[in-house]
Amino acid sequence: MDKDPRPESPPQSSPPRAPEPLHFNGSGAEYFGIWIVNLLLTIVTLGIYSAWAKVRRLQYFYRHTSVAGSSFDFHGSPVRILIGRVIALAMLIAYNYSVRLHSLLTLVILGAIAIVMPWLLRNSFRFRLYNTSWRGTRFHFRGAVAGAYRVFLLNGFLTLITLYVMAPFMHQRLKAYQHDNTWFGQTQCSFHARVGRFYVVYLLLLAAAVAFAFVFGLSGIGAVFVASSEAQKHGGRVNPYAVFRALGILYGGLIVIGVSIGPAFHALVTNLIWNNTRLGEHRIECNMSPFPLIWITVSNFVLVVLTLGFFVPWAMVRLARYQLESVRLLPAGDLQEFVAADPETIGAVGEEAATAFDFDISL
Amino acid sequence: MLSANYFDGRSTRVRVVNLSVVGEDLVIVGEDVDVRVPFARVKVDERLGRAPRRLRLEDGTFCEVRDLDALDTLLSATAHRDGWVDRMQRRLHFVLLALVACVALAAAGYKWVLPWAAAQGAQHLPPAVGRTLTVQTLKILDGRILLPSKISPERRQSLSDQFHALRLPGGGSPASELLFRRSSQLGANAFTLPDGTIIVLDDLITLINDDPQILAVFAHELGHAHGRHSLQLLLQSSAVGAFWTFYVGDISNLLAAAPAALLQAKYSQGLEREADDYGAALLMQNGMSPALLADALRKLTESRPGSSKGGYLSTHPSTEERLRHLGVLAATFKNK
């Protein structure tokens, strides 16, 4: 299916050096101060300040992430982000309004959104990467607009009409589009994961979910049988505890599957993506395990709910630390030799539209 | 003297340099670097946690400083002052103040802004929305919680006729549909659905057992229908649910329903008062005393003293206050 002509391992030009792990030294308590002050300013300004808050959030996380002794930086302008948010909000309103309309206008609006979206998403990649730097050298996204239409519109359509059988294929093509077109200064990144590997991850997760559902379903039904046979013995009265036990097994199973599948999938697919991404000759290694990620996600969720949201800064820091610190850069040569590209300017509109529509295309 | 890393903005090469302030200028000296620029033209990053701070020069070069306290000492010798947001983010008392202010604003938003916005929304939604919601609600409740009424058809017809003969304070007769149902769980109760349809339960009719007083309860429910209170509550709870889902994230769907369900149970004191006022006005319009509604309420209270299990009053809070208010309205009726 995949006709990627690139070899799996190119010849090494120089002997490999010591791996450079990513470090994250942010702290929840520190970030809480930034988060709450910016939240207050956002509320007081009826949301306008959220663009400035977002820049600060990204700067906090980028600047606390370092590799080879130097940290990353974010340079996005809040005003650009604000303009992007306004456009994204307008599209969101148009979308919500049109799906309730059930008329010809619905099709017109949805069609217009479908046509603009790939362009906006491609611009959002450009904006995000252009505004990311390490040691003063910026990243760039050089994907063509045509590629965005192929990846989002054509592949999206294929995925829908094949009832998501093509979803792993679409995912692989999207990542290839993103990573093959990413540059760090004048050094190009490349993506080497084949479609088959994506199918393996997707099928593995599907099999695990089905197996779990099967086990929980069987024990739940078993518990129901036990409860009803006991009830027959004791003159038709059903023991309420037995009923609770049966329901507990069924719903508990459902919740366990529901909360684990997302983080487990994220861990496996993120490993696959980054282990097969190279920056020039330098390799990247990502070792996220599903279980710690499930634990962090679930405990974060519980604590955020119990604290009515005030745990959010700690939750974000915890998650970022685990994810970032599972990544190592395996340098093939000197990290001092990257050269910056010529400056260019890019709008932020795309990125904001993408966030508002909640397409999870990051990382 | 302050040690820093210097980057030329054109490559990833790290150069170790020393920074110092001489007069009005920043002096950068190190491997192949010897720069002196007026400090006024240097842009200094905010101090974000323990992240390295950068001093950015106009030509795209910059110095990255890790010793933040030493940098603060250096900066104190210059005209540079950190921005006010930057300072607030780092001072414990401002952070606590922001925390208190956020909680207060969230509470105020929940208590005043949300009901106001929901009321505006309820007034402006097309009637078809209320109709659809009512049909869906009835589809779920009928046959499960709501069963067919056992009141005799003649009695129902008579109540229905009296209900439709009422004159509304704004003129015209009730557009609401009146439905009779029976429920073992909900007790003596009556409620209004999003399109204004009023459901009255058998227990309420047998308990009050006095047509004018039952009509007074209908008048109160017509107040809810007139104010579109049911739709307002629905909008309110779905807004809370949507916010919660957005805030907590993707696995929250199970929990998103919980606050919505909690909210749905109770009309606020304000909405009750509004419905009472409307009901009283309606009764007076029809030559009946607001005291009838007070009498009906009293019967409902006495039927379940101190009980919180179901019933009209569990969804209609603080009866004593309402009885007092209705007493005042009834007095004005007598004086006319």
Interface residues (C-beta under 8 A of the other chain):
Chain A: N25 G26 S27 E30 Y31 F32 G33 I34 I36 V37 N38 L39 L40 L41 I43 V44 R56 Q59 Y60 R63 H64 G69 S70 S71 D73 W134 R135 G136 T137 G185 I255 G258 V259 G262 T297 V298 F301 V304 V305 G309 F310 L335 Q336 E337 F338 V339 A340
Chain B: N5 F7 D8 G9 R10 S11 T12 R13 V14 E46 L48 G49 R50 A51 P52 R54 G60 T61 F62 E64 V85 M88 Q89 R90 L92 F94 V95 A98 L99 A101 C102 L105 A106 Y247 V248 G249 D250 I251 S252 L254 L255
